[in-house]
Amino acid sequence: MYPDYMRESLNKVEQSRNERLELAKSGKPVFTPMTAEERENVLKEFHPDYKEDARRKIRVGPNKGEMITAEVADMLESRSRIKPENFDLTHPDFNTDILVIGGGGGGCAAALVAMEQGAKCIVSTKLRIGDANSMMSQGGMQAAVSRTDSPTRHYLDAMGGGHFDNKPELVRALTEDAPDVVKWLEELGVVWDKNEDNSLQVLHGGGTSRKRMLSCRDYTGAIIMRTLMDEVRNHPDKIEVLEFTPTVELIMDENGNCAGGILYNLETEEYFTVRAKATIIATGGYGRLHIKGFDTTNHYGATGDGLVITYRAGAKLSYMDSVQYHPTGASFPEQIAGFLITEKIRGAGGQPLNIKGELFVFPREPRDVESSAFIRECLGRKKGIKTPSGRFGVWLDSPLIEMLQGEGYINKQFPAMHRQFIRYGIDITREPMLVYPTLHYQNGGTDINEKCETNIPGLYIAGESSGGVHGRNRLMGNSVLDYNVFGRRAGKFAAEYVKSVKIGKLSLEHIHDYEKELAKEGIETDRIAPVLLPSYTPEAVLKRQLTAHYEGTLR
Amino acid sequence: MLMGANSVKVMDKSKEKGKKKIGDTARNVPEEMVTVYIMGKGYRVPAEATIMGAIEYAGYQIKRGAGCREGFCGACGTVYKLPGDYKIHTGLACTTLVQDGMLLAQLPFIPNEKPAYDIDSLLPDVTAFQKVYPEIFRCVACNTCTKACPQDLQVMDYIQTAMRGDIEKTMDLSFDCVSCGLCAIRCPAEIVQFNVGILAKRLYGKYLAPESPELGQRLKEMKDKKYNTEYMEMKGMSYEDLKTLYYDRDSE
């Protein structure tokens, strides 16, 4: 239930609805999309990335001297959880072809494809298999499958959305593989939404010039992820899954190849060594670092672990100066603040409105532009709605969707969203949602080529943990596609690589070297990374946690 | 803060008013507090908190029992009792609000049968369930699973439709399942309902969903490398030309 003081504004939303409905039905854009110059201006003035303290120079490692997101720089300028001399690398605890780090969509896709090529895998995952942002994507996956669309148009939309900073060969791989990914997933048993004529249902997303968003109601990620993990579990003889056992460092060999990792059993606090001919990192993003103090849509384990361990091993990062804020995070009620409100809502005709019930931005600008416009409306033009706890928000008019698409559409297409709000007495078929940008995606990551290779032989990266596919801004639906396309590619190319590679003597020397570099730069810190888990312990409790020695969030 | 700790002032933060700085906005500290018993130990927590929020507010660092935190992953199945009520209630810790006097425990893991099967060798009918999950035929139609479902799904109904071999209906009714396992842990017939739902969805998607002719057409084009030239052209374009092409493109 919305508090009474919001009633006046809610009435204005209702009053303007019929006029906005006519506008939407006219087929013309409901608001004039921004020009290139307008986009640049609103980004510079209101996007959190452009704030003065958003970035700082990183002092160590392959990207030394570059300006990157400050919280990421802090995390990278940190110490290892382990002392290399404590490990006997001559007798590894596990031997395998491929170590897959991360049990989300990318890791599962990689393991399945590697298995088909005859490689054995160990999947090391911090939480349960499937505990990943992959599970949470609601709105859909982009793939150019309709008659009016083409993969090259998908390419152009993605390049423009990323402000042309994307690596072209990666965008080509992304868009070119997409139709095959749709087919592959359907053959594994993913239930795509279809139209009455059997064609795949496609909707718009921010920054798409053709309807290209495929979905599974608004449980798209959940359906895809559960299909992939169910299939992984069908092959316990070829894919060994180690849950609650994250990888906390990579192991190299004497020739500079990546050769496995150090795994940590979160429950028994034991460490294990895994010798692998190739390693695939699919650890996802860093939303739980709460960059700039923002709430996040990300799952509990999204602490950027892959970035840290690849960086220490000498892999280069790209676009680590850019963070994605999703325009529509929930702003009210407080309990779901920061939760994702799928972009599919706007794809289906939902409109963002200010306190006066007026449209103030084209609803489907690329995410960074749309987010900046929301922040401008609230903080710049002071036309946002303030919640009882002091947050800001703009309305996202969902009842309009039922008027446009027919009664019952929300229950059929957005069961998760409906459920999320009805718990708090808000029926989104009758009342709008209150939304504000929320920390959503790690645009950059470890640099890869179209084979998911890094500058370290034997080290492959797939999904959110990689950088370059989306430039400095990802479009909706391209991340679900990303982890499928590049998860499959990583599995394929790593499986080919392991057929011929010879692993030399194992080494953790790079951990020593990194610590030496920290010391040389005069960086003294008790920060330990990978972070593994965020802490939400309140101040009053922290004051009483008087154990003398701490290791990150685990005591 | 643990109940019974000797400082009332510290224990009940309801008297403290203040602001906590997060993001762009300052937020108020919660005012109303309630008592919950986490695995039997009493803690004062904000009245508006979710169970997960309350557990963390009390000072726990969750390892098992938190995943997406938004109601999609099913990591945080929780059982609880309320004062003066004999019933065992179930919910997701991330989406269920605390109530005063709530006595709760999270389930760290749900032991469940997930036999390895070959989807290519199954048929999209009742034989698939007979082969992979034969225990569903022990269903006594008690409806306990449905009552336990935090998603309010008709769980018993989809087990019944599975027993009849109606894959489509089972897929439809189990579509929003988050695999929290609360149904399975309450089931007197020891059925693993959520895995049955996953099998039904996979069988439907693979065998029964109508094939899209457009997708077949596009896959053929991709095989014939129809878009190679266009890709090469765009890759060869200057930044300015590509930008012009982008901003001039028409929209559907």
Interface residues (C-beta under 8 A of the other chain):
Chain A: P29 T35 A36 L127 R128 G130 D131 N133 M135 M136 A144 V145 S146 R147 T148 S150 P151 T152 R153 Y155 L156 D157 M159 G160 F164 P168 E169 R172 E176 P179 D180 V182 K183 E186 E187 L188 G189 V190 V191 W192 K194 N198 S199 L200 H204 S209 R210 K211 C216 R217 Y219 G221 A222 I223 R226 T227 D230 E231 R233 N234 H235 P236 F244 L266 E267 K292 G293 F294 D295 T297 H299 Y300 G301 E334 Q335 I336 F339 L340 I375 L379 P388 S389 G390 R391 F392 P415 A416 R419 Q420 R423 L533 S535 Y536 T537 P538 A540 V541 Q545 T553 L554 R555
Chain B: M1 V10 K13 K19 K21 I22 G23 D24 T25 A26 R27 N28 E48 A49 T50 G53 E56 Y57 A58 G59 Q61 I62 K63 R64 A66 G67 C68 R69 E70 G71 F72 C73 A75 T95 L97 K114 A116 Y117 D118 I119 Q151 D152 M171 F175 D176 V178 S179 N195 I198 L199 K201 R202 L203 Y204 G205 K206 A209 P210 E211 S212 P213 E214 L215 Q217 R218 L219 M222 Y227 E230 Y231 M234 K235 Y239 L242 K243 L245 Y246 Y247 R249 D250 S251 E252
